Amino acid sequence: MTGLSSSPVAESTRSRPGPGPRTAAVLVFGASAAVLVVEIVALRLLAPYLGLTLETSTLVIGIALTAIALGSWLGGRIADQVDPLRLLAPALGVSGAVVALTPAVLRGVAEWARPLLILVAALTILVPGALLSAVTPLVTKVRLTSLAETGTVVGRLSGVGTAGSIVGTVLTGFVLLSRLPVSGILVGLGALLVVASLLVGGRLRGRSGAAPALALVLAAGGLAASVAPGGCDVETRYHCAEVVADPAREGGRTLVLDGVRHSYVDADDPTHLEFTYVKAVASVIDAAFPAGRPLTAHHLGGGGLTLPRYLAATRPGTRSVVSEIDDGVVRIDRERLGLRPQSGIEVRTEDGRLGLRRPATDALDLVVGDAFGGVSVPWHLTTVQALAEVRRVLAHDGLYVVNLIDHGEQAFAKAELATLREVFAYVSLLGEPVDIGLARTDAPAGGNLVAVASDSPTDLTAIQKALDARSTGWRTVTGRRLTTWTADAPVLTDDYAPVDQLLQPYATQHDR
């Protein structure tokens, strides 16, 4: 007889106390899910130090895929040379220890040895990723007992591993990050892996005890499909971009990114402001600083550069530095939106948080926050640590003015106001009366809000007059009313900032 079932190798495999089919499936499922949890959370850990950029995402994904490939290849080779049962528990245990230590290690390196950050980050993803990816070929080797079932065993475990990866991705993005700090996720995952290592090691050595109950239950229902807009004028690295002409104004143009109106500019008249939130920001600036006084300003997010152009036109001598992450948008500004070389506006293609490191302490009169990924402020610009950097670069009488969007219960906006109040001495909020709790109505709240923060008092009466002069219909709220509005909203930190989860679904038209 020529079948594998009659060979000495097959007999040896059958005699070992290997995992049963269910235990094997749980091991492969859990290990594959853990790899994706580590990958996604690594993006959160690294964003404050490397920026939330395409390059950072590509780096993390590339390292994770390398780990999966390396672990699968080496795991398969080693399984043919060494008893796989001796390796399963160590693979789980070592990966768990590395995962649990990752938050402390990465943050320590970022603080004390920044040049080594990318190398250390790569290792903290590569080592556990490779060890966990090796679990699948190790388990597969143990479960193979005859050629007749090779396809079934390999196919089943491959499918189980893929399902685990899907669950790890969805569970992290939609559940874990909205409920747990980044460090808590990794430390908890590391602990689970170590416990699994002990249980697996004990069972495979023949000790008594039930198989580890590592069932991962996911209620994965109702994922809203993301429909990509069509008709792009330009496909940038981050956006589907369109430029729409305004038939009512010869020089008027609207910049639309991924179906959302991001900026309106009039190349012939930069003092013309179309969007209400831009009028509100301009009203704050005009009320806070003497007319015509040149300012030193930093803009987080560029878009159509409406406000830098406005400041250059109304306050000659103003120096505006703009951190715009998408170089494609900058090209549109120059080629389609009439941006001309002019003194006072410097656009840098960079992540906004990294750009904040450049200015000296107490160097700026104004920081304007208008950076968005889709309809949300990038989470790493919303935290106590990011706002502390804003406060560092502002002069004592300087202002931070930030555009926010939220809807429904406005949980994100309330959390960001609570975070601003954690950092700055004076904080106020501007918006439609219904949006800031000054009017009772059954209409759904939501849209643009503008927050103002500083370490010196702002003249809210002057700001209100400026808002009224532009017929915005907006009101201001601060003090006890703002405290009541924010209620018990959480303070956002680099370790816990579930911005995407706090945002409510929106159905009304708004200006980004």
Secondary structure, DSSP 8 states (H G I E B T S, - for coil): --SGGGSHHHHHHHHS----HHHHHHHHHHHHHHHHHHHHHHHHHHHHHH-SSHHHHHHHHHHHHHHHHHHHHHHHHHHTTS-THHHHHHHHHHHHHHHHHHHHHHHHHHHH-GGGHHHHHHHHHHHHHHHHHTHHHHHHHHH---GGGHHHHHHHHHHHHHHHHHHHHHHIIIIIHHHS-HHHHHHHHHHHHHHHHHHHHHHHTT--S-----------------------SEE-SS-EEEEEE-TTSTTEEEEEETTEEEEEEETT-TT---SHHHHHHHHHHHHHS-TT---EEEEE--TT-HHHHHHHHHSTT-EEEEEES-HHHHHHHHHTS-----TTEEEEES-HHHHTTSS-TT-EEEEEE---BTTB--GGGSSHHHHHHHHHHEEEEEEEEEEEEEETT-HHHHHHHHHHHHH-SEEEEEE-TTTTTSS--SS--EEEEEEEEESS---HHHHHHHHHHTT---EEEEHHHHHHHHTT----BTTB--HHHHS----S----
